[in-house]
Amino acid sequence: MKDIEHAANYEFVHADIQDLEKLTAIFSDKKITHVVHLAAESHVDRSITDPLAFVKTNVLGTANLLQVAKEAWKNDFSDRLFYHVSTDEVYGSLGDAGFFYEDTAYDPRSPYSASKAASDHLVRAWGKTYGLPFLISNCSNNYGPYQYPEKLIPVVILACLQERKIPIYGEGKNIRDWLYVSDHVKAILKILDEGVIGETYNIGGGNELTNIELVNMICEIMDKNYPRSNGKYSNLINFVKDRNGHDRRYAVNATKIKSELGWKPSVSIKQGLEITIDWYFKNKKWWMPIQIDNNKFYKKNS
């Protein structure tokens, strides 16, 4: 936020989307006309440990935002828009072939993905019932600077930097598509500016990798840029018991946003990982307190 905190058209308001009264005041005071809704609990492991937190934020919080927007706009929806940012995990799990499309039936498998699927349905319901103008996008796994240490890529990077064991679920064969954060931001802006009201757009990075392939790639970059004194970083890999309901593969077909809106990812997985690794190496003061808090949470709830 430091890059934009002094901009004339920027203001940060600290609020909880579960606080209906506060949201109502914000919409009234700030004359909100467009919403880009990214607020969510977003970590599958944490949803397994604390599912109700995900229901409260992702489901009830989204319903609050929708209702406040509807009431604030007083059913006059000209030059109004509610854009909901969601995940490819709502579609469930794929086998070795095939892709998720915008019309793929929902089949969520975790409390996290179920809560996001519910929020998607709520957005469409407000659109159908009240005429609220909306857009939805479902993206593949994001990564980049400032990502919380609980997510896979930061977990691996920080384990390397601290020379700890790198935990990999199962055999590391689960497959994900990786999308660099700046490419996702550009896609959101494209959809916000040019998307067709009532439509859904899948956003994918086109970087399908098994978890073990991804981890080995991170280790190779670390070996090159920040070599250990006593061996390769891949020696730190430690396979652990798989998590409950671990989806086999996610992969989205992003043809629609590419062909209709002209968006495509520009950052390769290798480029993105190099940038991300360098950022975590240089920003220990940012991630260390968060990592400590995460460790306390999982120890308390284990």
C-alpha positions as CSV (number, residue, x, y, z in Angstrom):
1,M,0.0,0.0,0.0
2,K,3.0,2.3,0.5
3,D,3.1,2.8,-3.3
4,I,-0.3,4.3,-3.4
5,E,-1.1,5.6,0.1
6,H,-0.6,9.2,-0.9
7,A,-2.6,9.0,-4.1
8,A,-5.5,11.5,-4.3
9,N,-8.0,8.8,-5.2
10,Y,-7.0,6.2,-2.6
11,E,-8.2,5.8,1.0
12,F,-7.8,2.8,3.3
13,V,-10.6,2.0,5.8
14,H,-10.1,-0.7,8.3
15,A,-13.3,-2.7,8.6
16,D,-14.7,-6.3,8.8
17,I,-17.1,-7.4,6.1
18,Q,-19.1,-9.2,8.9
19,D,-19.9,-5.7,10.4
20,L,-23.1,-4.8,8.5
21,E,-23.4,-1.4,10.3
22,K,-19.8,-0.4,9.4
23,L,-20.2,-1.4,5.8
24,T,-23.5,0.6,5.5
25,A,-21.7,3.7,6.8
26,I,-18.8,3.2,4.4
27,F,-21.0,2.9,1.4
28,S,-23.0,6.0,2.5
29,D,-20.0,8.2,3.4
30,K,-17.7,7.2,0.5
31,K,-20.5,7.1,-2.2
32,I,-19.3,3.7,-3.3
33,T,-20.4,2.9,-6.9
34,H,-18.1,-0.1,-7.8
35,V,-17.0,-3.0,-5.6
36,V,-14.2,-5.4,-6.3
37,H,-14.7,-8.1,-3.7
38,L,-11.5,-9.9,-2.8
39,A,-12.0,-10.1,1.0
40,A,-11.9,-13.8,2.0
41,E,-10.4,-16.5,4.2
42,S,-8.4,-18.3,1.7
43,H,-6.2,-21.2,3.0
44,V,-7.5,-24.8,2.6
45,D,-5.5,-26.1,5.6
46,R,-6.9,-23.4,7.9
47,S,-10.4,-24.1,6.7
48,I,-10.1,-27.7,7.7
49,T,-9.0,-26.6,11.2
50,D,-11.4,-23.7,11.6
51,P,-14.3,-24.1,9.1
52,L,-16.8,-21.7,10.7
53,A,-14.4,-18.8,10.3
54,F,-14.6,-19.4,6.5
55,V,-18.4,-19.6,6.5
56,K,-18.7,-16.3,8.5
57,T,-16.3,-14.4,6.3
58,N,-16.8,-15.9,2.9
59,V,-20.5,-16.6,3.0
60,L,-22.0,-14.2,5.5
61,G,-19.5,-11.5,4.7
62,T,-20.3,-11.7,1.0
63,A,-24.0,-11.6,1.7
64,N,-23.5,-8.5,3.8
65,L,-21.6,-6.7,1.0
66,L,-24.3,-7.7,-1.6
67,Q,-27.1,-6.4,0.6
68,V,-25.4,-3.2,1.6
69,A,-24.6,-2.5,-2.1
70,K,-28.2,-3.2,-3.1
71,E,-29.6,-0.9,-0.4
72,A,-27.0,1.8,-0.9
73,W,-27.7,1.9,-4.7
74,K,-31.5,2.0,-4.0
75,N,-32.2,-0.3,-7.0
76,D,-30.8,2.3,-9.4
77,F,-28.0,0.2,-10.8
78,S,-26.9,2.5,-13.6
79,D,-23.1,2.9,-13.5
80,R,-22.9,0.4,-10.6
81,L,-21.0,-2.9,-10.4
82,F,-20.3,-5.7,-8.0
83,Y,-17.2,-7.7,-9.1
84,H,-16.6,-10.9,-7.1
85,V,-13.2,-12.5,-7.2
86,S,-13.3,-16.3,-6.7
87,T,-11.3,-19.4,-7.1
88,D,-11.0,-22.4,-9.4
89,E,-11.4,-24.7,-6.4
90,V,-15.1,-24.3,-6.6
91,Y,-15.1,-26.7,-9.5
92,G,-13.7,-29.6,-7.5
93,S,-10.9,-31.9,-8.7
94,L,-9.7,-33.0,-12.2
95,G,-8.1,-36.2,-13.3
96,D,-5.0,-36.3,-15.4
97,A,-6.7,-34.6,-18.4
98,G,-9.3,-31.9,-19.0
99,F,-9.9,-28.3,-17.8
100,F,-12.4,-26.3,-15.8
101,Y,-14.6,-24.1,-18.0
102,E,-16.8,-21.2,-16.9
103,D,-19.9,-23.6,-17.2
104,T,-18.3,-26.5,-15.3
105,A,-20.6,-27.7,-12.6
106,Y,-19.5,-26.8,-9.0
107,D,-18.1,-29.7,-6.9
108,P,-16.3,-28.1,-3.9
109,R,-14.3,-30.5,-1.7
110,S,-13.1,-28.4,1.3
111,P,-14.7,-25.9,3.7
112,Y,-12.7,-23.2,1.9
113,S,-13.9,-24.1,-1.6
114,A,-17.5,-24.8,-0.4
115,S,-17.6,-21.3,1.2
116,K,-16.3,-19.7,-2.0
117,A,-18.8,-21.7,-4.1
118,A,-21.6,-20.5,-1.8
119,S,-20.5,-16.9,-2.2
120,D,-20.4,-17.2,-6.0
121,H,-24.0,-18.5,-5.8
122,L,-25.1,-15.6,-3.6
123,V,-23.6,-13.1,-6.1
124,R,-25.6,-14.7,-9.0
125,A,-28.7,-14.8,-6.8
126,W,-28.6,-11.1,-6.1
127,G,-28.1,-10.5,-9.8
128,K,-31.1,-12.7,-10.8
129,T,-33.4,-11.6,-8.0
130,Y,-32.6,-7.9,-7.7
131,G,-31.0,-7.1,-11.0
132,L,-27.7,-6.3,-9.2
133,P,-25.0,-5.9,-12.0
134,F,-22.2,-8.4,-11.3
135,L,-19.1,-10.0,-12.6
136,I,-17.3,-13.1,-11.3
137,S,-13.8,-14.4,-12.0
138,N,-12.4,-17.8,-10.9
139,C,-8.6,-17.8,-10.8
140,S,-5.9,-20.5,-10.4
141,N,-3.4,-20.5,-7.6
142,N,-1.8,-17.0,-7.0
143,Y,1.8,-16.4,-5.9
144,G,4.2,-13.5,-5.5
145,P,5.5,-10.9,-3.0
146,Y,3.5,-10.4,0.2
147,Q,1.8,-13.8,0.1
148,Y,1.1,-15.1,3.6
149,P,3.7,-17.7,4.9
150,E,1.0,-20.4,5.2
151,K,0.7,-20.9,1.4
152,L,2.9,-23.5,-0.4
153,I,5.4,-21.2,-2.2
154,P,6.2,-19.0,0.8
155,V,6.3,-22.2,3.0
156,V,9.0,-23.6,0.7
157,I,11.0,-20.4,0.3
158,L,11.1,-19.7,4.0
159,A,12.0,-23.3,4.8
160,C,14.9,-22.9,2.4
161,L,16.0,-19.5,3.9
162,Q,15.8,-21.0,7.4
163,E,17.3,-24.3,6.3
164,R,14.4,-26.3,7.8
165,K,12.6,-29.3,6.4
166,I,10.4,-28.6,3.4
167,P,7.0,-30.3,4.0
168,I,5.4,-31.9,1.0
169,Y,2.0,-33.5,1.2
170,G,1.8,-37.2,0.1
171,E,4.0,-37.9,-2.8
172,G,3.9,-34.3,-4.1
173,K,2.0,-35.4,-7.2
174,N,-1.0,-33.0,-6.8
175,I,-1.1,-30.6,-9.7
176,R,-1.8,-26.9,-9.7
177,D,-1.8,-24.1,-12.2
178,W,0.2,-21.0,-11.0
179,L,-0.7,-17.4,-11.7
180,Y,1.7,-14.5,-10.8
181,V,0.0,-11.9,-8.8
182,S,0.6,-9.0,-11.2
183,D,-0.9,-11.0,-14.1
184,H,-4.0,-11.6,-11.9
185,V,-4.3,-7.9,-11.2
186,K,-4.1,-7.0,-14.9
187,A,-6.8,-9.6,-15.5
188,I,-9.1,-8.1,-12.8
189,L,-8.7,-4.6,-14.4
190,K,-9.5,-6.0,-17.8
191,I,-12.6,-7.7,-16.5
192,L,-13.6,-4.6,-14.5
193,D,-13.3,-2.3,-17.5
194,E,-14.4,-4.5,-20.4
195,G,-16.2,-7.6,-18.9
196,V,-19.8,-8.3,-19.9
197,I,-22.3,-7.8,-17.0
198,G,-23.5,-11.2,-15.6
199,E,-20.6,-13.1,-17.1
200,T,-17.9,-15.3,-15.4
201,Y,-14.3,-15.4,-16.5
202,N,-11.7,-18.0,-15.7
203,I,-8.1,-16.7,-15.1
204,G,-5.3,-19.2,-15.5
205,G,-1.5,-18.8,-15.6
206,G,-0.9,-21.7,-17.9
207,N,1.8,-23.1,-15.5
208,E,0.7,-26.6,-14.5
209,L,3.1,-28.3,-12.2
210,T,3.1,-31.1,-9.7
211,N,3.9,-29.8,-6.2
212,I,7.2,-31.7,-6.2
213,E,8.1,-30.1,-9.6
214,L,7.4,-26.7,-8.2
215,V,9.4,-27.3,-5.0
216,N,12.4,-28.6,-7.0
217,M,12.2,-25.5,-9.2
218,I,12.3,-23.3,-6.1
219,C,15.2,-25.3,-4.7
220,E,17.2,-25.0,-8.0
221,I,16.7,-21.2,-8.0
222,M,17.8,-21.1,-4.4
223,D,20.9,-23.2,-5.2
224,K,21.9,-20.7,-7.9
225,N,21.1,-17.5,-6.1
226,Y,21.5,-18.3,-2.4
227,P,23.6,-21.5,-2.2
228,R,23.8,-23.5,1.0
229,S,27.2,-24.3,2.6
230,N,26.3,-27.9,3.2
231,G,24.5,-29.3,0.2
232,K,21.5,-28.7,-2.1
233,Y,18.1,-27.3,-0.8
234,S,16.3,-30.3,-2.3
235,N,18.0,-32.3,0.5
236,L,15.6,-30.6,2.9
237,I,12.4,-32.0,1.2
238,N,10.3,-34.0,3.6
239,F,7.2,-35.9,2.5
240,V,4.4,-35.8,5.1
241,K,1.0,-37.3,5.5
242,D,-1.4,-36.0,2.9
243,R,-4.1,-33.6,4.1
244,N,-7.8,-34.5,4.2
245,G,-9.7,-34.3,0.9
246,H,-6.6,-33.1,-1.1
247,D,-7.8,-32.4,-4.6
248,R,-5.7,-34.1,-7.3
249,R,-5.5,-31.5,-10.0
250,Y,-6.8,-28.0,-10.8
251,A,-6.5,-26.5,-14.3
252,V,-8.6,-23.7,-15.8
253,N,-9.3,-23.0,-19.4
254,A,-8.8,-19.3,-19.9
255,T,-9.7,-19.0,-23.5
256,K,-12.7,-16.8,-22.8
257,I,-10.8,-13.9,-21.2
258,K,-8.0,-14.2,-23.8
259,S,-10.3,-14.2,-26.8
260,E,-12.9,-11.8,-25.6
261,L,-10.9,-9.3,-23.5
262,G,-7.4,-9.7,-24.9
263,W,-5.7,-10.7,-21.7
264,K,-2.9,-13.2,-21.3
265,P,-0.3,-13.9,-18.6
266,S,3.1,-12.2,-19.2
267,V,5.2,-13.6,-16.3
268,S,6.7,-17.1,-16.7
269,I,6.8,-19.3,-13.7
270,K,10.6,-19.1,-13.5
271,Q,10.6,-15.3,-13.7
272,G,7.8,-15.1,-11.1
273,L,9.6,-17.5,-8.7
274,E,12.9,-15.6,-9.0
275,I,11.1,-12.3,-8.1
276,T,9.2,-13.9,-5.3
277,I,12.3,-15.6,-3.7
278,D,14.3,-12.3,-3.9
279,W,11.4,-10.5,-2.2
280,Y,11.2,-12.9,0.7
281,F,15.0,-12.9,1.1
282,K,14.9,-9.1,1.4
283,N,11.8,-8.7,3.6
284,K,12.3,-10.8,6.7
285,K,10.8,-8.1,8.9
286,W,7.5,-8.4,7.1
287,W,7.1,-12.2,7.1
288,M,8.7,-13.3,10.4
289,P,6.0,-12.0,12.7
290,I,3.3,-13.5,10.5
291,Q,5.1,-16.9,10.4
292,I,5.3,-16.9,14.2
293,D,1.5,-16.2,14.5
294,N,0.7,-19.0,12.0
295,N,2.8,-21.5,14.0
296,K,1.0,-20.5,17.2
297,F,-2.4,-21.0,15.4
298,Y,-1.6,-24.5,14.1
299,K,0.0,-25.6,17.4
300,K,-3.1,-24.4,19.2
301,N,-5.5,-26.2,16.8
302,S,-3.5,-29.4,16.2
